[in-house]
Amino acid sequence: MKFTEPAGTNPIDRMTVVGRPQDRIDGPRKTTGTAPYAYERHAEAPDAAYGWIIGAAIAKGRIRSMNLDDARGAPGVLGIVTAAEAGKLNKGNFNTVKLLGGPEIDHYHQAIAIVVAETFEQARAAAGLVQIDYERAKGQFDLDEALKTAPLTGGEEGKPGKEDRTGSFESAFSAAPVQLDATYTTPDHSHAMMEPFASIAIWKGDELTVWTSNQMIAWGRGDLAKTLGMPKEKVRLVSPYVGGGFGGKLFLRADAVMAALGAKAVGRPVKVAMQRPLMANNSTHRPATSQRIRIGATKDGAIQAIAHESGSGDQPGGGPETAVNQTKLLYAGPNRLTSMRLAVLNLPEGNAMRAPGEAPGMMALEIAMDEMAEKLGMDPVAFRVKNDTQVDPEKPDRQFSQRQLVRCLEEGAQRFGWNQRNAKPAQTRDGRWLVGMGVAAAFRNHMNMKSGARVTLNKDGRVVVETDMTDIGTGSYTIIAQTAAEMMGVPMSAVDVRLGDSDYPVSAGSGGQFGAANATAGVYAACVKLREAVAQRLGFNSAELNFADGQVTGGNRSVALRDAASAGPLTAEDRIEFGTLDKTYQLSTFGAHFVEVGVDAYTGVTRLRRMLAVCAAGRILNPKAARSQMIGAMTMGVGSALMEELAVDKRFGFFVNHDLAGYEVPVHADIPHQEVVFLEEADDKANPMKAKGVGELGLCGVGAAVANAVYNATGVRIRDYPLTLEKHLDRLPTIA
């Protein structure tokens, strides 16, 4: 199905199942421990051996020698695979560096060997016996230093980068009566998902099956095949349940490759769970940024000039953290400048982490907007509202398909009691607590991606949906069942959903806030085909049929849906493909975050007191699951604001706090009541579902809302995340 025109009225608009707060259909399996994750496929691999990954102990250099004799002779050891044993391996399309190092080393904790043994403990013990002699080389690990000579990005291949400009920023900024010029920094962040990178690999002849924890089945299958130099058709990836990914599991990682190599070497299934201390340095992370923002406005608050310049680092051949994305679209202003610089660093690979680009970008932009509002003597909500735009500021002839940012801000302010906020900082106290409120806009673009599905009607009237879409804890099983139930006119209990298998049609996958809308649109397309097949099988001439309550009705005739499969199952397969509507219209999601904090006047410790998010993100397919997505993202935003930071050892080039003891994330005690409101919206320019996404919108802006609340509470402006107490303790108001 090609989606080229705005969606008209269709069966989803009935919203008898879609749009309702349905319970997660995978919930019972997960809460009873019967949902098998990647490391738990005991039935499929009852005789699996265990693999232990050895990570490089240097960040850059080479391996002079490896002595494996003691390890090979250790109890239970079945085999050891290094780069020498593995032979030539390719690099996947989505990998910046190779997943098996040696003799050259690209980053600290890069996989350099796998030890396979009968038990986990034997593999771990034997790995400790491997003797490795390294030759360390000089590397670049300091972002601030590297950015001094880092080039601009955005140029064509082989040509220098460029700045994106509209109007004349410098002259307009210079002439503006009110100006802001400030620099903000965000640190490196870890995905820190609960489930580690884990895989079980089994070879049958020249065919490989890998049960793995991966968000994008088609990407992973293709890159695993490319890495091993084998036909994609010989590789099967299975990932029906993923215990958290946040972007870290978008791409093929070392666990899958090393499990496959280990299984090949020992002739047995091999299971690998990457040990927690390896995860931060071995896998991808969100890169640190340094962002300069300049805003020039008239005295009445109209932005005349806005510039956002960001710098980040990555391995050679990597890409920048696209922190200027939202600044291109969020606020009006005729004179604009955005640019990004990319430094080469020898730290672990930087790549997508939940809401890449907008998440760290809005941590800077939305503080800058608050600082500018204060300079103007304007309320921060009113300043944002004044600079709203209904068109792309860089392409004024391009409208937003839907944009309810102003309503989000104004309704949020009313709900939150924003009028009770004291605009003068450090004036509100509750006992020993300095109390403040903060606001930030929320913004995240919607992306259209091809997505396919196969739908079958069986003799018993049950509908089976198959697609390689994954469920990363977000509710994919449920919204896909809702879509099929709505389209085929059956209850959700009559729908079986099968996900996460490369034998199924290729979907959009889970990530980038694109999964729900695109995957359900693919199921919609397959169901349209199945409805046509049902009509033909039942002898209906009219295309205007009603599928409801297990019946198919047209004119004065009504037939049970199951009768269409009485002669055998009916199967239809299709995918959603998109035309150019996303180029004619800007497809985005919007919201507003409001936060109240208390800062201990004696210790400087910050505690969240209240949080509110008001969102406009197209049709909400399942309000219950969407709320869970939002509050999870808001919680992650609190972590980014107050505690999360990968500490870089700039001498030796690694993240020091590479476990959950040293890398702090929010816990239940850190999070207060969270309220989420979804504005009614159906975006007919997005897809037949008229839906967009919410998973990352809940994160974009939260960090700045917390920072702005801390400033309102204390009068101390912090521009360097995280907002840990030592950054303002010596500047807090004097205690009487």
N, C-alpha and C positions, 0 to 999 in steps of 0.2 A: 504494500500500500504506500503510495506516494502522498505525502501531506504537503500540498502546495497552496491551498486556500484556507482562510480562516474556517475553523470547524463550525458547522451548523448544528442544529438540534440532532442528537443521536441518543442511543439507549442509555449511555452513561448519565445523561441529564436527569434520568428518573431518580437517581440517587436513593434507591431503596436499600442498596447494600453499600455501594461506594459512598464515601462521605460520612459514614456512620462510625461511631467509636467502637470498633470491633476488637475483641480480645485476640491476642496473638495465637494463631493456630499451632505454632511450634512451641508455645509456652509449656504445655504439659511435659513434652519430651525433655526440654531443657531443665525444668525444675525437678524432674525425677531422675536425671542423669542418664536418660536413654537416648539422647541425641549424640551420636558419635562424632567427635571432633577428629581432626586429622591424625592425632597421635593415638587414637583409641579404636582403630579399625581391627579389633582383635579377630573377628570372624573371617575377614578377608586375608589377614596375615597372621595366622596363629603361631607360626614358627619364626617370627621376625627376630633378627639380630638387632643389636643396638649400636648406633654410631655416635661418636663424640667428635665435634669439630675442634681442631686446634687453630687458634687465631694468631696472627703475626704479632710479635712483641715489639715491633718497630713501626713507625709511621711511614717511613720512606727509606728505600735502600734495596738490599738484596740478601738472599739467603746464600751464604758461602757453602754450608754443608748441613745435612740432616742425618743423624745417626738413629736408625730405626731398630737396631738389633735387639736392644733390651725390651723395647715395646712389643716387637714381634714374638718374642719368647715369653711374654707375660701370660698368666693363666687366662684362658677363654678367648684370646685374641684370634680372630679369623682372618683379618687382613688390614692393611693400611694403604690408603691411596693418597699420593701427593701429586703435584703437577707432573712429575717425571713419569709416574705410573699412568696417569690419566691421558697423557699425550696431548695432541693439539685440541684445544677447546676454543670455540668462537665466543664472541661477546654478544649478548642479546640486544635487540633493537632498543629496548627500554632500559638497559643497564648503562651507566656511565663508565664504570670500571669492571674488569673481569671479576667473576665470583670465586675463582680459585687462583690464588696468587702463587708465585714462585717461578723462577728464582727472584724475579723483580717483585717488589712489594709496593702497593699503591697507597695503603692506609693502614693504620693500626687496627688490629683484630680482623684484617682480611683473612678469610679462610685459606689455610695453606696445607691442611691435611685432614683426613677423617680416619679415625681408628674404629674398627668394627669388631665387636666382641659378643659373646653369648649373653652377657648381662650389661646393664647400664653401668654398674659399679666397676666391672672389669674394663669396660671401654674407657671410663674416666681415669682409672688408675694407670692403665697402660699409656694413655696420652701424656701423663706426667713423666713418663720415662723417655719420651722422645727428646733427643738432644739436638738443639739447633744453634748454629753459629751464624750470626748476622753481620752484615757490613752496613752500618747506618750511613745514610746520606743526608745532606742538609735539605730541609723542607721549609715551606712557607705555611705558618700556622696562625699568623696574626692578621686578622681582617683589617683593622685600622691601618696597619702599615701597608698591606697589599693594595688597599683601595687608593692609596696615593698615586699609583701608576696604573690603576685598572682601566681598561678601555670601556667605552660605551657599548651597549648591546643594541641590537635592532638593525644592523646593517645587513646587506645581502652577503652571501657566502664569498669570502675573500675580500670583502670591503669593510671599512671601518663602520662602527655603530653610529647612531644618530639620536638626536633629541626629537621628540614629537612636539610640534608647535602649532598653536592657533593664535592669530593676531600678533601683537608685539608685546611680549611679557615684560621685558626689562623697562621699556619706557613707561608702560602703564603702572608697573609696580613703583617705579621711582616717583611718579606723579601722584600716587594714591596718598590721601591725607592720613590714613591709618594703615600701619604696616606691621606685619609679624614676620620674623625670620628666625626659625628655631630648628634645632637638630634633635632627633629622637633615635634611640637605639633599642633593638629587640635582640635577645640572645638566641643561641642555638636551642632548639627544643627537641625532645625525644617523643616518639609516639607512645611509648610506655604502655602498650596494650597488655591486658592480662594474659591472654593466650600467647605463648611464644611462637616464633616461626617454627613450624613443625611439619614433617612430611614422612610418609611411608612409601617406599618405592619397591615395585615388584616387576621383574623382567620375565616374560614368557617368550622365549626365542628372541626375536629382534623387536618385540613389542614391549613398550614400557607403560605401566600404569602408576601414577603417583597420586596418593591421597594427600592433600596439602591444604594449608591455610592461606587462601589467596582470594583477593577481591575480584580479579579480572581473569576469568578462565581462558578466554581466547588469547589474550596477551601472554599469559604465562605458558600456555601450551606452545605457542609459536616460538617464544624465546628459549624454552627448554629444548625444543627440537633443534633450533639453530645452534645453541650452545654445544649440544652433543653431536651435531653434524649428522642428524638423521631426519627422515621425512616426517613432517608434522602428522601425517595420517597414522604413524606408528606410535604416537604419544597420546595417552589419555590422562587428563587431569580431572580430579574429583574433589569438590570442596563444597559440600552441602551446608556445612555449619562453620562459621568463622567467629572466633571469640575475640573480636576487636581487631581493627586494622588501621583506621584513621588515615589511610593513604600509604602507610608503611608496607602494606601487603598488596598494593596495586601491581607490583612488579615481581618478576622472578627473583628469588633470593637464594642464598647459599644452601639453606637447608634442603631444598628440592634437588639441587644439582649434586650436592654431596651424598644425599641418600641414593640417588640414581647411580652415581659412580661406585658407592660402596656396595650396593646390591649387585651390580655387574661383576665386581671384583670377587665377591665371596659366593655368588650363586645362590643367594638367599634373599628374602625380603629384608630390608633394612629400614629401621625407623630412627629419625633424627629429630630431637627437639633442641633448638639452639639455646644454650645455657644463657641465663639472664644477663650475666656480665658482658657477654658478647653482643647483645642486641643493640646497644646504643652505638657502638663503634663499627660493628660489622654491617649493619643495615643502613637505611637512609634516615635522614633527620631533616627538620626544618632549619634552613640556614639562618644565621644571625644577619641582621640588617643595620645599616646606618642610613637614616632618612632625613633629608633637609626639606623643610616645607616653608614656603613663602606665600603670604596672602596679603594683598593690598585691597582696601575697600574704601568707599565713600563714607562720610561721617554718619550717613543714615543706614549703613550696614550692607550696601550692595557690593558684592565682590567684583572688582574690576580686573584683578590679576591673581592667578594662582599657579604655583609651581611646586612640583613634588619630584625630588631627585633621590633615588634609592641606590644603595650599593650593597652587594652580598658576594659570597664566595662559593666556589665549588671546585671539584676536580677538573682537570683538563677535559674539555669536551662537554662539560655540564652546562647548566642553564641558570639564569638568575632567579631569585625570589621576586616574583612580579608584584611588588608591593605598591606600585603606582596604579594598578588596574582600576580601583574604585574612583580615584581622583579624576580620571578621564570622564566620568559619567555622573558623579553624585551631585555636584553643585554647579550652578550657573556661573558665568564669568566669561567675558569675550576674549581675554588674553590669557593663554594657557601654555604651560611648559611641563612636560614629563620626560624623565629619562631614567635609565638604569645602567649601573656599572657592574661588571662581573670580574671579580678577582680570582686568580687561580690559587687555590689552597690545597694542601695535601692532607686535609682532614677527611674523615669519612664522607661519602657521597651525600650531597644535599639533594632533596627532591620533595615531592608533594607530601604535605601534612595537612590535615583537615582544614579546608578553606585556604589553600595556598594562594598567596598574593594578597587577597583582601584581609585575611586574619591579621597578619603583622602590619599591613598597610594602614588599616583602620585604627590600629593601636596608636599610630602616629597622627594620622589626619584628624581623628576626632578629638584628640587633645588640642591640636592646633586650632580647630574650630572653637573650642571652649576658650582658649587663650585670646583668640581674636574677638570673641563676643565680649570678654571682659574689657579689652582695650576700647571697644566701642560703647561700653556701658549698656549693652543689650542682654536680654535674657538669652541663654544658650539655645533654648527651643525656638524662640522667635527669630534668632539669627539664622538658624538652619531653615526654617520655614520661608524666610524672606528670599533665600537663595535657592529655593527649589526650582527645578526645570522639568518641563514635560517633553523636552527633546534632548537628543544627544548634543551636549555643548560643543563638541568638535564637528558635528555634522547636523546642523539645525533642521535640515529637511527630513531627518530620521526621528520619528516619534518613538516613545516607549509604548510597548503594547499595553501595559498596565503600570501605573505608578501612583501608589497611595502613600508615599512617604509622609506627606503633611498630615494626613489623617492618623497615621501611626503615631507621629510625634504628639499631636494635639490630644488624641484620645488617651495615649499613654500618660501624658502630663496630668490630665484630669483624673484618671484612675489612681495615679501614684500619689496624688496630693502635692504636685510640684509647686503649687502656689504657697505652700508652707515653707519652702526652702528660703533660707536667708542668703541673699546674693553676696553678702560680705562674708568672706571665709573666716573660719575659726570663731564663730559666734554662738554656735549651738552646742550645748553640753547635756549629757545625761549621766550624772554622777561623775565618774572619772573618765568617761568616754567623750571625746570630741566627735560630733555627729555631722555628717555631710551627705548631700545628694549629688548624683552625677547622671548625665544623660549622654547618649551617643546614638547616632543613626546606625542602622544595620543595612548592609547591602551585599548582595552576591549575585553574580550573573547566572542565568540559566543557559545550559548548553544542550543542543539537540544532537543526538547520536542514534545511528541505526540500531535497531534492536529486534530480534526475531523470537518466535515462539512456535510451538506445535501444540495443537489442541485436539483431543480425541473425545468423541461421545461413545460410550460403551453401551452394551445391551441393557445393563441395569439402570441406565439413565445417568450414570456418574460421568463427570467431565474430568479429564486428566490434562493438566498443563505441564509441558516440558520446555525448559529454557535453561541456558547455562548461567542465568542470573544468579548472583550469590546473595546470601542473607548474612550480613555482618553484625547482626544484632539489631537491625533497624526495622524489621517487620516485612521483608520482601515476600515471604510466604503468604502473609495475610492480605496484603494489598493486591497481589496477583490473584489470589482466590476471590477476593471481592470483585475484581474486574471481570473474571470469567463468569462468576455467579450473576453479576448484573447483565452481562451480554447474553448469556444463555438462558436466563430466567429460571435459575435453580437456586436453592439455598446454598450457603457456603459449605455446609456439611456434606454436600454432594459433589464437592470439587476436591480433587487430589492434585497437589502441587509438587513437582519434582524439579529441583534446582541444582546448580553447581556441578554439572557434568559436561565435559567437552563433547560427549556423544549427543548432546541436545543442541538445538539451534543457538547460534551466537546472539547474545544479548548485549545491551550497553554495559553491563557490569555495574559494580557498586563503587561509587566514588564521585567526587566533584559536584555533589548535589544533583547529579544527572540521572541517577539510577532509577528512582521510583517512577518519575514521569515517563522516561523513555521505555523502561521495561514493561510497564503496564500498557503503554501505547502499542508496543509490539504484540502483547497478548490481545489487545483490542483488535489489531489487524488480523491476527489468526482467527479470532472469534467471528469477525465479519465473514471470512471465507467459510468457516464452519456453518454459520447460519445459512449461507447460500446453499451449501451442500445439503443441509437439513431440508430446506425448502424444496429443493429439487427431488430429494428422496421421498418426501411426503406428497409431492404432486401439487404444490402451491404455485400458482402462476404469478401472483402479485409479489413484488419485492417488499411491500408494506406489511410486514408481519410483526406480530407482537409475541415476544418470548417472555412468559411470566408464569410463575407458579407451576413450573414443569410442563406447561402447555405451549403449543404454537398455534396462534390464532390469526386467521386472515379472513376478512369478510364475515360470513356466518358460520365458518367452519373452524373447529378447534380439535387438535390432535395432540396426544401425549408426546412430549419430546423424545422419550425413550423409544417410541415406535420407529423413529428414523434410523435407529441402530438395530432393529430387530433382525435384519438380514446380515448383520455384521457391523463392527465398529466403523465409525466415520472419523476420518482424520483430516485436518487442514493445517497447513503451515504457511506462515507469511512473516514479513517483518515490516516495521515502520521505517520509511525513508523520508527525508525532508527536502523540500525545495529551497526557496530563498526568502521565506518569510522572516527568518532570523536576521537577514541582511536588510530587509525593508523596514523592520521594526527592531528596536532594542528590547530583548527579552531579559528582564532582571527581576529580582525579588528584593523587597524592602521591609524595613522594620525600625523599631526604636527600642533601645534598652535603657531602663531606668534602674538605678542602684542606690541603696542607702548603706553607708558604712559607719562603723564606729572605730575610732583610733584611740587607743589607750594613751591618755595624756602623760602617763609615767613611763611606760615601756615602749611606746611607738608601735605596738602590735595592732594590726588592722583586722577587724572582724566584719563580715558581711551581715547586714541586718534584714534587708529586703531586696528582692529582685523582681523586675517585671519586663517582659518582652511583648510587644505588640507587632504582629507580622502580617504582611500581605504577600502571599506567595502562590497565587493561582488557587485552583481547587484543592482543598485538603482531602486527600483520599481516605485517610483514617485519622481523625483528630486525636485519638488516644495514642497511637504510635507516633504521630507528629509531635505531640506534646513531649513524649519521652525523648525524641530526638532533640527538641529544643532545650529541655532542661539539662540533658547531657552535654550539649554544646555550651550552654551557659556556664556549666560547672568547669568545663575545660577552659573557658575564658577567664574564670576566676583564677585557675592555676597559672595561666599565662601572665596575668596581671600581678599576682602576689608571690609566687614561689618558684615557678618552673624555670630552670636554667641549666643547660649543660655547661659545666665549667671546663674551659679549655686549658690544658697544660701547653703553654706556648713554647716550652723548651723541647718537649718530646712529641707533641702533636697528637694528643688523644683527649677524649672526654673523661675526666677524672671520676665523676659521679655516675658510673655506668651500671647502676642497679637501683632498685626501688627503695633502698635504704638511704641513698644519697641524692637521688633525683626525686624531689618532693612533688607530689600531686595532691589535689584536694581530697579530703575524706568527708564522710557524712557530717562530722562535727564542724566542718568549715563552711557548710552550705546552709543558708537559711531558707525560708519559704520562697518558692519560685512560682510566679504567676505567668501564664502564657495565654495570650489572646490572639486568635486568628481572625482577621477581617474577611468578610465574605468576598470572594473573588473567583472568577472563572476566566482564564485567559485563552480565548479562542484562537490566538495567533501562535500558541505554543505547540499544541498537539491535540489529537481528538479527545484526550482525557481532560483538556483545559487545565492541566496541572503543571506545576513547576517543582521546586524542591524546597525543603526547609532545613535539612540536616546541618548545613554549614552556616546558614543565615543566623542561627542561634549563637554562633561564636563570633561573627564579624561585628565588632564594635563593643563587645562586652568589656574587654581589657581597658579601653579608653573610658567607658562609663565608670569603671571602678577607679581609675586614676583621677578622673574629674571629681568623683565623690571624695576621694582622699584629699584632694586640694581644697574642696569646699569645707571639709572638716578641719583641716590644719592650717591652711594658708601657705603650705609648702608645695611648690610645683616640682614634680619629679618627671623627668623626660627619659629616663633610662630604666627599662624593665629588667627584672621584676621589681616591684615597689617594696623592697624589703626594708625592715625598720631602720637599719643603719643609714639609709639614704635621707631620712628626715628627722631622726631622733634628736639631733643637736639643734634643730631649728624649730621644734614644736613650741607652741605658746608657753610662756612662763607660767608655772603652777604657783598660784598664790599661797 
